[in-house]
Amino acid sequence: MKVIFAGTPDFARVALERLLQAGFEVPLVLTQPDRPAGRGMKLQASPVKQCALEHGIRVAQPRSLRLDGKYPEDAALARQALLDAGADVMVVAAYGLILPQWVLDLPPKGCLNIHASILPRWRGAAPIHRAIEAGDVETGVTIMQMDIGLDTGDMCLLERLPIEARDTTASLHDKLATLGGRLIVEALEMAACGGLPRTPQPLEGVNYAHKIEKAESAMDWRLDAEVLDRRLRAFNPFPGGSTQLGDETIKLWTATPEALPEAPGGDARPGQVLAADADGVLVACGQGALRLTQLQRAGGKKLAAGDFLRGFEIPVGTMLQLPEQP
């Protein structure tokens, strides 16, 4: 079976590698254009492009696939590449471009998507982040037959995965990427035999995992410690948490929620530092407290709390700034 693969980040690279290991022929890979990254902001190929080039696979990087859109020349070249590939099916994983109807209709067996959630929960761009942030106890991978809607197609395969108590987006991403790679191989093997099932998504339980914005990183200490802990884990590795102390923005990476101890001189206020030592920076929240254990100054390295405090003092009683409420 010939497979066109469309994807961009590491999540997709894992799936592409599994397809190649399983012996599927991949004549063409679609991925996002090279982007500037790193301190030097040099153009860098996506993880999927790097994998494709290592295996000698043709790569197309259209800015759009809409023949009537802003970049019709890109779409036309991509269309010809897709036709030349003569593939049976397209596999899509975190590609980053919306597939128009002509793409969905091109492969005889259609387009299969590897989606990192239990659909219809967490359709959209950031299902791993939002599942952790919401406190979900499980997630999973859905192999979906794509249609023109946003993650609305029929479900073909689904496997659940528990979300562990200290999972971050980084750790959960890796587990889901491995699961997605295995499931797409199973799905294609079933499709090759004509036995891939299709089940419409339930009408109940639909919600959307909106893209993560940098502005969400600001920690609102008026919230419960448990909520802020989930948010920090959801925003690790991007965009991290942040708090403001005077003119200094401090990035926050890891923490543990705790019961609120008695504050010196009376009740603690949200944002008040209750302790600052090698065990962490303990901050009062709307309910409970959060012990910050890994912090980072602007332009600096991520440091354990004890190392951070040796270069940046945070006295007990310090008030961390509360973000403006919308």
Helices and strands as residue ranges (DSSP letters): E 2-7, H 10-21, E 25-30, E 35-37, E 42-44, H 47-54, E 58-60, H 72-85, E 89-93, H 101-105, E 111-115, E 123-124, H 127-134, E 138-145, E 155-162, H 169-192, E 208-209, G 214-217, H 225-234, E 241-245, E 248-258, E 273-277, E 280-284, E 289-297, E 303-304, H 305-311
